[in-house]
Amino acid sequence: MMQDCKPLVLVVPGDARHIEFVDFPSGDAPGKLITSKGLEVIVTSAKPAVQNKRWKVLSLGFGQAAELEDAQDLRGLAPKFLRRGRFLVADVFGEEYPMKVDNGRYFDQNALKLVRHVSDDSKTFYEEGALDFDYSTSTKLVAPDRTKQLTSSKHSFVLGLKRNTSAATPSAE
């Protein structure tokens, strides 16, 4: 199952690897991020990696979800997402992990992760980070809100699949 998983990354709008979602959580109603073909945003890490002794990080991909009963191995988990203000937050067995652009850097093929501070929610949900995401009901695309970021004005980005250099990447829609 995990071999069919593609990493979730930023792509330039109009790229054939962009992902169109059939629904997006609004308000307090949690939901999975799913395409019309039934593929979902899933966790690809077995467990959270602790970075800099302060941050728990989970990698994200896109594929078929697995039915998990506990947090021993999270690979294949399709967490339910909800909106918490401008944050897109995943519920991972009772812990809230906001989605974040890896290292707060916006460029084609940069990964998306789930992150949370080990002990301080005020650091997990900080307003000036790379944690804000928007959904377009007309295009069905999810994009980071970069209005607060000092990044390249050359491109905006949407969620998509990592480029497969060995063969053509199938559509996720």
N, C-alpha and C positions, 0 to 999 in steps of 0.2 A: 504494500500500500504506500509506504513512504517513498519508494523509488519513483512513483508517478507524481510526487509532489514537486512543484516548482517554487523557488524562492519568490517572496513578495517584495517588489522593489518599486522605485519611482521610475516612470517613463515619461517621455515628452507626449503631450496630447496629440492624438492623431496616429501615434505608433500602433501598429497592428497588435502589439502585445498588451494593450490597455485592457482593463477588466471592467465590464459593465455589471453592476449589481442590480438585482431585481427589487431589493428593498434595503432600507437603511434605517437604523434605530433613530427614533425621535422621542424626546422627553425621557420618561423613566421606563418605557417599554423596551426591555432587552430583546435582542434578536441576533441571529447569526448573519454573517455577511455571505450571501449566496448569489450565484449567477443563475440564469435561466436553465443552464445545463446541470444544475445541482452541485456544482463544485463550491467549496467553502474556503474561507480563510481559516487555516489551522496552525497549531503550534508545532514546530519541528524540533524543539529541544526536549530532551528527556526530562530535564528539571531546570529550574532557573540557575543561570550562571551568575555568580557574584563578582561584580567588577568594581575595582577601587575600594573594596571593603564596604561599600555603601549602597550599591545598586544591584537589584535582582533583574536579570534580563532574560527574556524568552525570544527565540527566533521565530519568525512567521513564514509560512508558505501558503500554497494554494493547491488544493486537491480534494480527495475523498476523505471524509472524517471517519475516525474510529470511535467505537463506543468504549469509553473509559469509565471505570468505577471508582478509581482513587487517584491520588496525585503521585504515585510511585514512578510512572513513566508518562509524561504528558504528550509524547509524540502522537500526532493525529487528532488531538483534541480540537474541536471546533467550538471555541468559547462563544458565549453570548456577549454581544456588545451593547452598550447603552451610551447615551449622551449624558455627560456630566458637565454642564456649561458648554464650552467649546471643545472639550476633550472627548475622544472616542475611547471608551473604557471597556476592557474585556474582564469578565468575571472568570477567574481561574480558581475553581474550588474555594470560593468565598473571599479571595483576595482580588482587589481591583488593580489592574495593570493598564495604564493608558498606552495607546499606540503612539510611537515616536519615530521620527526619521532618525536613522542611525547617526550618532554623533552630531545631530543638528545640522548636517551638511546636505545641501540640496544639489544633487547632480544625477544624471541619467545612470540607472542601475544601482543606486544606493539603496540599501536594505531598509525595511521597516521592522521594528521590534516592539515588544511589550516591555515596559520598564516600571519599576517602583522602587522607592527608597526603602532600605531595609527597616528603618524605624520611624521615619518622619513623613507623614502624609502631606504636610505643607511643602515639602521639597518634591514629593511625587507630583503634586498638582500645582506647579508654578506657572504663572501666566505668561512669562516671557520665553518659554521654551519652544521646542519643535514638536509640540503636542497638539496643535489645533488642526482639526480636519473638517472639511465641508463636503456636502453631497449635493449634486445637481439632479433634481428630479427629471429634468428634460434629457440630459445625456446619460444618466445613470452612472456617472463617474464619481469617484472619491478623490479629493485632492487636498494636500496640506494647505492651510491658510498661512501664507508666507508674508502677510502684511507687516508683521513685526520683525521679520528677519532681514538681516543685512546680507543678502545673497545675490547671486547673479540675476540681473533683470532680463537676461537673454531668453530664459525659458521659464515656463510654469510646468508643473508636473502633476501626474495622476498616478493612481496605483496600477501596477501591471506586473507582468511576469518577467523574470530574469531572462536575458538573452541566452539562447542555447547556441553555442558556436559550432556544435558538431552536426546539427540538423535543424530543419525548420521547426519552430515552436508552434504547437497546436493552439488554436483559439480557446480561451477560457470562458467565453460567453456562453 
